Structures are given as structure tokens and as C-alpha cells.
Amino acid sequence: MLKSVLVANRGEIALRVVRAAQDLGIRAIAVFSEADRGAPHVVAADEAYHIGPAPAAESYLRIDRLLDAARRSGAEAIHPGYGFLAERAEFAEAVTQAGLVFVGPAAETIRAMGDKTEARRTMIAAGVPVVPGNADPIASPAEAGRIASEIGVPIVLKAAAGGGGKGMRVVEDLGEVARAYEACAREAEAAFGDRSVYVERYLPRPRHIEVQLCGDSHGRVVHLHERECSIQRRHQKLVEEAPSPLLGPKDRTRIGEAALRAAEAVGYVGAGTVEFLWQDDEFYFLEMNTRIQVEHPVTEMVTGVDLVEWQLRIASGEPLPLSQDEIPIAGHAIECRITSESPFDGFLPSAGSVAGLEVPGGPGVRWDGGVGVGSQIGLHYDPLLGKLIVHAADRSSAIRRMARALDEFLIAGMATSAPLLRRIMHEPDYLAGRLSTAYLEDHPQLLSEAPSPGEREVLLVAVALLEHRRRGMRAAPRIVDGGHPLPRWADLPRSCQPSGSGW
């Protein structure tokens, strides 16, 4: 077993990895930017190292500073979390070249799956269905137009080196292909440093279904069934659940076997995900994410597997503890992402101080959060504040449990996505499992109606006092950042009023 691991990330995933490491008796080492001094993942870690100013480009994206923190701490391994450098092949290479263990797949696997056109070619060779399109980068707008004419519109132009919705353009008219190509190439270069673009047929209302994979260094790979992540905004997921309400046993077997072929084709080691689009009873490979996903808790809830623990055990050289036939699906789980955005104002980002926080409880309720009372939420990083997850015997029970949990959940001091998520839990199509990636576009009333007074979040002074007291009793970690002490708790807010509209 590994003796120590440095977590090269922040927020809720960093705290998640810290806890999993400590549960295994592994020394957990955090890093933090100036904006995250005193953040929960820093407080929870055994040691914490300052790596730079707030901007990610000067801290969490600095490979040299992360490796220096690993050297100073004596870390044996580095866990990349997700986002930032998690899917950068050069980071995995730098870690291994420094003599450390990278908690994830080999750099070659990350590179192969990070290049979307190479990933398509690999999946075609492995017999995994892909969306009709081209397998090589397009050299010109004219070539894009030719391919569009062959496969028919609508098409989608995508950045070969990217993902997450960046560098994408949907085209429904052949006359618009050239303009869309140039816009897509510019955005791809700005986001990923690579102008390469490819074309796929556009599926207007597919479902987004992904399969969780785990592979060990002994040549074994298993899947842990599927998740449905169809409710999205601009390709960013909002609600995830496991299992998918769409799939029966035969389809579940089909898509699971396809995911295993994908993993075996690249010799996958670690915990990753193969994402598919499903439409008209057929599914197509979308991409492989070579790291742990934000929505991994719903898989944990229905299988009883701690995926981060498995990551650490795999990185320690241990074999997978379960065979494919031993991995169950028990009940149903739902995850809602709580972000610092205003859903009724075009999802504008919201900044401020967390003035109050009340987390729901009860059987089958889990909160994976990365903030506490007093946390300063800026605009430097992803807006994810935390994830509310529930598990119950069946989907209907899980929805009711999530609705109750969202009613109990409170975070004050900024706008959040929670009011929208509450509405979704009562919307008839969601209740019936009629989902697609165009769900929000098809249900504009969820975003257009003004919030009622009962939906407004308010600051509870008692919650702030309890959080203040709880944090004050916790021991701080040993900080190695140049002698600046870590505050043991944040000062209580002077005002009892939420900032802005209270959202």
C-alpha cells in the first residue's frame, strides 16, 4: 500500500481523496493557492503546501510547483483529481519521470483518449460503435463541407484535442459550414492550443449514458454499470443518476460490454469512464474520460464500491478486489451539482462568502462538499460548491428523497443552482424518466419563472454559529508554506443578510 499521496487539486474532490487516503492509513498531503488558504481540503489534510497565487495558471496548473511540493513533503504518489491537470499526458509523464506514482492511467492512454480523432479510430478498430463522421482532423472548411454533404446535416464540429463543450459548433445548413469551421478552430486553439477539428453527425436529442470502468495493472478490467447524465447545460452536467431509467438488462449488458472493449483496447489502468450517446435504441461512443468523474458517487451508492479507494489500491499495485459478476446494482442513486451560479439569470457566476450552510441528513443522504461557512467563493475556479447525493430502493423513492434533501439544503451568501434542481425533482417528464441532453431547452419554464418567496435561501445565524464552533474545535494540519499560519476558523459575518438577492 502507498504510504503517502499528494492531491494535486482543490475543492470537494481534493477533500474526497484526502479522506479516502486517510481511511487507508495513507498520509494525505494537500496543496492550496492563496485563494484556498483555510479551505476544507487543507484543514482535513495531514500536511498542506502553498503553491502560488489564486489564478490556476499560477498555482494548480503549475507542474513544477506541484512536483516541488511533492519533493518537499516526501510524497510517494500524486492523485490528480479531475479538471486542472488530470487529463494532461505531460503531467502524468512528469510525475513518473520524477520517480513518483501517478494515480491514474499511463500517459500514453491519456494522450490517445485526449485526441478525439485518435480515440475514434481506436474505438472503430475495437468494434465500439461511433457516431458517423470522419476519423482524421479536417484540413480546411472545404473538407468540412464535403464531409457534411456525405453524412448529411445537422452536423457538429468538434475540437480534436478538447472536450467539455469547448470548441463545438452545431450546423444545420450546409451554407454555414465554412463559418462554423473557422469559429470552432479558433475556439479550439484558444482552449487547447490545437486548431484541429473533426465532424460528426449531430444527434439532436440523445441521452447521455456513461459506463464506469476500473482496470488494474494485472490486466483485469471491470465495469461498474452505467450512469445517466442527460440533464445538462452547454454540455455541463447538472443531474446524474444510476442506473439509467432507460436501460433494461439486455441493453445494460450491451453497453457494458462495449465499454469493456474500449478499456481493453487502450490497456486501461485506474478508474475512468466511457461516455456514450443513446438515440433510437442505438448507442455511440462519445469519449473516454481517463480520470475519476464528478458524478462517481452515484455509482458508489448503487454498487457499494469506494472508487477512490480502488484508485489508490490499484496505484499500489493491488489487483481488483471484485470480479465482474460480483459487482451489484442495488437500488437507485441521484446526484445534484450545487454550483455558484444564478440559473434564473443565464447561469451568471456568483461570488461571495458562504454566510450560512445547512446540509441535509437522514438515511441515504450524502454531501460531498468543498466549502464551509466563511469560504470565499471567487471567479478563479469551476463554480462547483459540492454535490448532494441520495440513495433509495428505487427511482421514485430516490427522487422523493432528493426533493426532501434539497428542501433542507441551505447555502447563503451567493446565488446557487439549488432552486433549479428543486424544480427538476417535481417536473413530470423528469419523474417519468423522459430525458435528453436538450431537457432544459425543452422545459424553458424551469428557468423563466421568477423564484417564489418560499424558494429563496436565507441566512440562518444558528447554522453559522454551529459551523464556527465546529471548525474552532478541529485541529489544524501542519502547514508548510513559508511560515504563514492557517486560520482555525473564519470570522462570523457581520451581517445577517444574504449578499445580493440571497440566491
C-alpha positions in Angstrom: 0.0 0.0 0.0 1.1 3.5 -0.7 2.4 5.4 2.3 1.7 9.0 1.2 -0.2 10.8 -1.6 -0.2 14.4 -2.7 -3.6 15.6 -4.0 -2.9 18.0 -6.9 -6.4 19.5 -6.8 -8.8 21.6 -4.7 -12.4 21.7 -3.5 -14.7 18.7 -3.0 -12.6 16.2 -5.0 -9.5 17.1 -3.0 -11.3 16.6 0.2 -12.8 13.3 -1.1 -9.3 12.0 -1.9 -7.8 13.2 1.4 -10.5 11.3 3.3 -10.1 8.1 1.3 -6.3 8.2 1.8 -6.6 8.7 5.5 -9.1 5.8 5.7 -6.4 3.5 4.2 -3.7 4.8 6.6 -2.1 6.9 3.8 -0.6 10.3 4.7 -2.7 12.8 2.8 -0.9 15.9 1.5 -2.9 18.9 0.2 -1.8 21.9 -1.9 -3.5 25.2 -2.0 -3.4 28.6 -3.7 -3.7 31.8 -1.9 -7.5 31.8 -2.5 -7.8 28.4 -0.8 -5.9 29.1 2.4 -8.1 27.6 5.1 -10.3 25.6 2.7 -11.8 22.3 4.0 -9.4 20.1 2.0 -6.5 22.0 3.5 -7.9 21.7 7.0 -8.5 18.0 6.6 -5.1 17.0 5.2 -2.2 15.8 7.3 0.0 18.4 5.6 -0.6 21.3 3.3 1.7 23.2 0.9 1.2 26.6 -0.6 1.7 26.6 -4.3 1.0 30.1 -5.5 -1.5 32.9 -6.1 -5.2 32.4 -6.8 -5.1 32.1 -10.7 -4.9 28.5 -11.6 -2.3 29.2 -14.2 0.0 30.3 -11.3 -0.9 27.5 -8.9 -2.9 24.4 -9.7 -1.7 24.3 -13.3 2.0 24.7 -12.4 3.6 21.2 -12.8 6.9 22.5 -11.4 5.2 23.8 -8.2 3.3 20.6 -7.7 6.3 18.4 -8.1 8.3 20.7 -5.7 5.5 20.3 -3.1 5.7 16.5 -3.6 9.5 16.6 -3.2 9.4 18.7 0.0 6.6 16.6 1.5 8.2 13.3 0.6 5.1 12.2 -1.2 5.2 8.8 -2.8 2.3 9.4 -5.2 0.2 12.1 -6.8 -3.5 12.0 -7.3 -4.7 14.5 -9.9 -8.4 14.5 -9.0 -10.4 15.9 -12.0 -10.1 19.1 -14.0 -6.8 21.1 -14.0 -4.0 18.6 -15.0 -5.9 15.4 -14.5 -6.1 14.6 -18.2 -2.8 16.1 -19.3 -0.4 13.4 -20.5 2.6 15.7 -19.9 1.7 15.8 -16.2 1.5 12.1 -15.9 4.8 11.8 -17.6 6.4 14.4 -15.4 5.2 12.6 -12.3 6.6 9.2 -13.3 9.8 10.8 -14.5 10.2 12.3 -11.0 10.1 8.8 -9.6 6.5 9.1 -8.2 3.4 7.1 -8.7 0.7 8.7 -10.9 -2.7 7.7 -9.6 -4.3 7.1 -13.0 -3.6 5.6 -16.4 -0.3 5.8 -18.3 0.5 9.0 -20.2 0.1 7.1 -23.5 -3.5 6.2 -22.6 -4.3 9.8 -21.6 -2.8 11.1 -24.8 -4.6 8.6 -27.0 -8.0 9.3 -25.5 -7.4 13.0 -25.2 -7.1 13.2 -29.0 -10.7 12.7 -30.1 -9.9 11.7 -33.6 -7.4 9.1 -32.5 -9.9 7.9 -29.9 -12.5 7.4 -32.7 -10.0 5.4 -34.7 -9.2 3.2 -31.7 -12.9 2.6 -30.9 -13.7 1.7 -34.5 -10.8 -0.8 -34.5 -12.1 -2.3 -31.2 -15.7 -2.7 -32.6 -17.2 0.0 -30.4 -20.0 1.9 -32.3 -19.2 5.6 -33.1 -21.3 8.4 -34.4 -20.9 8.7 -38.3 -18.3 11.2 -39.2 -14.6 11.5 -40.0 -11.7 9.8 -38.1 -9.0 12.3 -39.0 -8.6 16.1 -38.4 -10.1 18.3 -41.1 -7.6 20.5 -43.0 -10.0 23.1 -44.4 -13.5 24.5 -44.4 -14.0 22.9 -47.9 -13.2 19.5 -46.5 -15.7 20.0 -43.7 -18.3 20.9 -46.2 -17.6 17.8 -48.3 -18.0 15.5 -45.2 -21.1 17.3 -44.2 -22.6 16.7 -47.6 -21.8 13.0 -47.3 -23.2 12.3 -43.9 -26.0 14.9 -44.1 -26.9 17.8 -41.8 -27.2 18.5 -39.0 -23.6 18.0 -38.1 -21.4 19.0 -35.1 -17.9 20.3 -35.5 -15.7 19.4 -32.5 -12.2 20.2 -31.3 -10.0 17.2 -31.7 -8.0 18.0 -28.6 -10.7 19.0 -26.3 -14.0 18.3 -24.5 -16.4 19.8 -22.0 -18.3 21.6 -24.8 -15.4 23.9 -25.8 -14.7 24.1 -29.5 -18.1 22.8 -30.6 -20.4 24.1 -33.3 -23.7 22.6 -34.5 -24.5 23.3 -38.1 -27.9 22.7 -39.7 -27.3 24.4 -43.1 -24.5 23.4 -45.5 -24.0 27.1 -46.3 -22.9 27.7 -42.7 -20.3 25.0 -42.5 -17.3 27.2 -43.5 -18.1 29.9 -41.0 -18.7 27.4 -38.2 -15.4 25.6 -39.1 -13.4 28.8 -38.6 -15.1 29.7 -35.3 -14.6 26.2 -34.0 -11.0 26.1 -35.0 -10.3 29.5 -33.3 -12.0 28.4 -30.1 -10.1 25.1 -30.1 -6.8 26.8 -30.5 -7.6 29.2 -27.6 -8.8 26.5 -25.3 -6.4 23.6 -26.2 -3.6 25.1 -28.3 -4.7 23.0 -31.2 -6.8 24.1 -34.2 -7.7 20.5 -35.2 -11.4 19.9 -35.8 -13.4 16.9 -36.9 -17.0 16.3 -37.9 -19.8 14.1 -36.6 -23.4 13.7 -37.4 -25.4 15.7 -34.8 -27.9 13.8 -32.7 -30.4 16.5 -31.6 -31.9 14.8 -28.6 -29.8 11.9 -27.4 -29.5 10.6 -23.9 -26.0 10.8 -22.3 -25.1 7.5 -20.7 -21.7 6.6 -19.4 -20.1 3.5 -18.0 -17.7 3.4 -15.1 -14.6 1.3 -15.6 -11.8 0.1 -13.3 -8.7 -1.6 -14.5 -5.7 -2.9 -12.6 -2.0 -3.4 -13.5 -2.5 -7.2 -13.8 -4.6 -7.0 -17.0 -8.0 -7.2 -15.4 -10.8 -4.6 -16.2 -14.4 -4.5 -15.0 -17.3 -2.1 -15.4 -19.4 -0.8 -12.6 -22.6 -0.4 -14.7 -23.9 2.9 -16.1 -25.0 6.4 -15.1 -27.4 8.7 -16.9 -26.2 12.3 -17.2 -28.6 13.7 -19.8 -29.7 16.8 -17.9 -27.1 19.3 -18.9 -26.5 22.9 -19.8 -24.0 23.6 -22.5 -22.6 20.1 -22.1 -22.1 20.7 -18.4 -24.0 18.1 -16.3 -26.5 19.1 -13.7 -28.2 15.9 -12.5 -26.8 12.4 -12.7 -28.3 9.1 -11.7 -27.5 5.4 -11.6 -28.7 3.2 -13.0 -30.2 4.8 -16.2 -34.0 4.6 -16.1 -33.8 3.9 -19.8 -31.9 0.6 -19.9 -33.2 -2.9 -19.3 -30.9 -5.9 -18.6 -30.1 -6.6 -22.3 -29.2 -3.0 -23.1 -27.2 -2.8 -19.9 -25.2 -5.8 -21.0 -24.6 -4.4 -24.5 -23.3 -1.1 -23.4 -21.2 -2.6 -20.6 -19.5 -5.0 -23.0 -18.8 -2.1 -25.4 -17.2 -0.1 -22.6 -15.0 -3.1 -21.7 -13.8 -3.4 -25.3 -12.9 0.3 -25.2 -10.9 -0.1 -22.0 -9.1 -3.2 -23.2 -8.2 -1.5 -26.5 -6.1 1.0 -24.6 -4.9 -1.2 -21.7 -6.7 1.0 -19.2 -5.4 1.1 -15.7 -7.3 3.1 -13.0 -10.8 4.4 -12.7 -12.2 6.0 -15.8 -15.4 6.4 -17.8 -16.6 5.7 -21.3 -19.3 8.1 -22.4 -22.0 7.2 -25.0 -24.8 9.0 -26.7 -28.0 6.9 -27.0 -30.7 7.6 -29.5 -33.4 5.4 -31.2 -32.3 2.3 -29.4 -28.7 2.7 -30.6 -25.6 4.0 -28.7 -22.4 5.6 -29.9 -19.0 6.3 -28.4 -18.6 9.9 -27.4 -15.3 10.0 -25.4 -13.3 8.3 -22.7 -12.6 10.2 -19.6 -9.3 8.8 -18.2 -9.9 10.1 -14.6 -12.5 9.9 -11.8 -15.7 11.8 -12.7 -17.6 14.4 -10.8 -20.6 12.0 -10.7 -18.8 9.0 -9.4 -20.7 8.9 -6.1 -23.9 7.6 -7.7 -22.0 4.6 -8.9 -20.6 4.1 -5.4 -24.0 4.3 -3.8 -25.5 1.5 -6.0 -22.5 -0.8 -6.1 -21.1 -0.3 -2.6 -17.7 0.3 -4.1 -15.4 3.2 -2.9 -14.0 4.2 -6.3 -11.3 6.5 -4.8 -10.1 3.7 -2.5 -10.0 1.4 -5.6 -7.8 4.1 -7.4 -5.4 4.1 -4.5 -5.3 0.3 -4.2 -4.7 0.0 -8.0 -1.9 2.6 -7.9 -0.4 0.5 -5.0 -0.2 -2.5 -7.4 -3.1 -4.4 -5.9 -5.5 -6.5 -8.1 -9.1 -5.5 -8.4 -11.0 -6.9 -5.4 -14.1 -7.9 -7.2 -14.8 -9.8 -10.5 -17.5 -8.5 -13.0 -20.1 -10.9 -11.7 -19.6 -9.7 -8.1 -20.5 -6.1 -8.8 -24.2 -5.5 -8.0 -26.7 -2.8 -8.7 -28.6 -2.1 -5.5 -31.4 0.5 -5.6 -31.1 3.9 -7.3 -29.0 7.0 -6.7 -29.2 10.6 -7.8 -26.7 13.4 -7.7 -27.4 17.1 -7.9 -24.5 19.5 -8.5 -24.6 22.6 -6.4 -22.8 25.4 -8.2 -22.3 29.1 -7.5 -24.4 30.3 -10.5 -27.7 32.0 -10.9 -29.9 29.7 -13.1 -32.6 32.4 -13.5 -30.0 35.0 -14.8 -28.5 32.9 -17.6 -26.3 31.0 -15.1 -24.2 34.0 -14.3 -21.4 33.2 -11.9 -21.9 34.3 -8.3 -19.2 35.2 -5.9 -19.1 36.0 -2.2 -18.6 34.5 1.2 -20.5 31.4 2.4 -22.5 33.0 5.2 -24.6 30.0 6.2 -24.6 26.3 5.3 -27.0 23.6 6.4 -26.6 20.2 5.0 -29.5 17.7 4.9 -29.2 14.4 6.7 -31.1 11.2 7.2 -30.7 7.7 5.7 -29.3 7.5 2.2 -28.2 11.2 2.0 -24.7 12.2 1.3 -23.0 15.6 0.9 -19.6 15.8 -0.9 -18.8 19.5 -0.4 -15.7 21.6 -0.7 -16.8 24.7 1.2 -17.7 25.7 4.7 -19.0 28.8 6.5 -16.6 31.6 5.7 -15.3 30.1 2.5 -14.6 32.8 -0.1 -16.1 31.9 -3.5 -14.4 33.8 -6.3 -14.3 33.5 -10.1 -10.9 31.8 -10.4 -12.2 28.2 -10.5 -15.0 26.0 -11.5 -18.3 27.0 -9.8 -18.9 23.6 -8.2 -19.5 24.0 -4.5 -20.5 20.5 -3.7 -22.7 17.5 -4.7 -25.8 16.3 -3.0 -26.3 12.6 -3.4 -29.2 10.3 -2.3 -29.7 6.6 -2.5 -33.0 4.7 -2.1 -34.6 1.4 -3.0 -36.0 2.6 -6.4 -36.0 5.7 -8.6 -39.3 7.1 -7.3 -38.1 6.8 -3.7 -34.8 8.4 -4.6 -36.5 11.4 -6.3 -38.7 12.0 -3.2 -35.6 11.7 -1.0 -33.7 14.2 -3.2 -36.6 16.6 -3.2 -36.7 16.5 0.6 -32.9 16.9 0.9 -33.0 19.9 -1.4 -35.7 21.4 0.7 -33.5 21.0 3.7 -30.3 22.2 2.0 -29.2 25.8 2.6 -26.3 27.8 1.4 -26.4 31.5 1.9 -24.3 34.4 0.7 -24.5 33.8 -3.1 -26.7 32.5 -5.9 -26.7 28.8 -6.4 -28.2 26.2 -8.7 -30.3 24.6 -5.9 -33.6 26.3 -6.7 -33.5 24.9 -10.3 -32.6 21.5 -9.0 -35.6 21.6 -6.7 -37.9 22.3 -9.6 -36.5 19.5 -11.7 -37.3 17.0 -9.0 -41.0 17.8 -9.4 -41.2 18.2 -13.2 -43.4 15.5 -14.8 -41.0 14.5 -17.6 -38.2 14.0 -15.2 -40.4 12.0 -12.9 -41.3 9.7 -15.9 -37.7 9.3 -17.0 -38.2 11.2 -20.3 -34.8 12.7 -20.6 -32.4 14.0 -23.2 -29.5 16.4 -23.5 -32.0 19.0 -24.6 -34.0 18.7 -21.4 -33.6 22.3 -20.3 -34.3 23.7 -23.8 -37.5 21.6 -23.9 -38.6 22.8 -20.5 -37.9 26.6 -20.5 -40.5 27.2 -17.7 -37.9 25.8 -15.3 -35.7 28.8 -15.9 -38.1 31.5 -16.9 -40.4 31.7 -13.9 -39.4 34.1 -11.2 -38.5 32.4 -7.9 -41.2 32.4 -5.3 -40.5 33.7 -1.7 -40.6 30.2 -0.4 -37.7 29.2 -2.8 -35.4 32.0 -1.5 -32.4 30.9 0.6 -31.9 32.8 3.8 -29.0 33.0 6.3 -29.5 31.1 9.5 -27.5 32.6 12.3 -27.6 29.4 14.3 -26.1 27.5 11.4 -23.2 29.9 11.2 -22.6 29.7 14.9 -22.6 25.9 14.9 -20.2 25.8 12.0 -18.0 28.4 13.6 -17.9 26.3 16.8 -17.3 23.0 14.9 -14.4 24.4 13.0 -13.0 26.0 16.1 -12.7 22.6 17.8 -10.8 21.0 14.9 -7.1 20.6 14.9 -5.3 22.4 12.0 -2.9 20.4 9.9 0.9 21.0 9.9 1.3 23.9 7.3 4.5 24.1 5.3 4.1 27.3 3.3 6.7 29.7 4.4 5.5 30.3 8.0 2.1 31.7 7.5 -0.3 30.2 10.0 -3.6 28.8 8.8 -6.8 30.3 10.4 -8.5 27.7 12.5 -11.9 29.2 11.6 -13.4 32.1 9.6 -14.8 35.2 11.3 -18.5 35.2 11.5 -20.2 37.6 9.0 -21.1 41.0 10.4 -24.5 41.0 8.7 -27.3 38.5 9.0 -28.5 39.3 5.4 -27.5 37.2 2.4 -25.5 39.0 -0.2 -27.3 40.2 -3.3 -30.7 38.6 -3.8 -29.9 35.8 -1.4 -29.6 33.4 -4.2 
